Amino acid sequence: MQGFGGFLVLMGAGSFVLNMMNREFVLLGWIDNWGPTVGNIIRVGLIALGAAMFALAAVNDSGSDDDDDDLSRDATRHL
């Protein structure tokens, strides 16, 4: 999940930079079909969604290690 979030942030930020040079990623070539304002809103949305996914995945990954230890201890108690 962090990898995909990072990819979205990279694509959004890269799209901003390339747009300033009158270029665009092939994958995001459709972004300015509705005008530059909507294109910029989509770019900001990509960055925000990617950052949120990255942060939430990092929070979930840090808390999951403790749960795994508890499960393994519970499983050995019942044997």
N, C-alpha and C positions, 0 to 999 in steps of 0.2 A: 504494500500500500504506500509506503514511503517512496518507493521508486516511481510509481505512477504519479504521485503528488509532485515530486521533484521534476518529472517530465513535463507536467502541466505548467509549472512555474517557469521552467526553462523555455517552453514554447511561447508562453505569453510575453515574457520579458524579451526574448529574442525577436518576437514579432514586432514589438514596439521599436526596437533598434533598426530592424530591417525596413520597417515602414518609413522611418525617417530618411532612409537611403533609396526610397522608391522600389524596394524589393519586398519579397514575402516568401515564407516557407511554402513549398508546394502543397503540403498537407493543410495549410491554413489559407490557401489562395481564395477561398470563398468568403473570407471574413469581411471584406470591404464591399460586398455586393449591395448592401443596404446603406452605404454611405460611410464616410470616415468616422462620424460620431458613434454610430452603432458598432463599427469595427473596434474602436477604442474601448467601448463598454464591454465587448466580448473579450478583448485582451485583458482588461482588468479583472473580469470574471474568471478567466483561466488562471490568472495569478492568485486570486483570492481562494478559489476552490482548491488549487494545488497546494497552497500553503496550509489551508485547513486540513486537507487530507494528510499532509506530511506531519503536521503537529499532532493530530489525533492518533495516527499510527504510532508515533514515537511514544505518546502517553500510554497507549494500550500495550506496546511491547515492553515497556519498563515495568508494568505491574503484573505481567503474565508469568514472570519467573517465580514469584512467590507462590502462585497458585499451583504450579507444577510440582513444587516440593511438597506442598500440603497433600496433594493427590497421591503422590508416591508413598508418603508416610501412612496415609489412611489405607491404602491398598495392602501394605505389609502388615498392618495391625490385624486384618481379618484373616490372614493366612494361618 
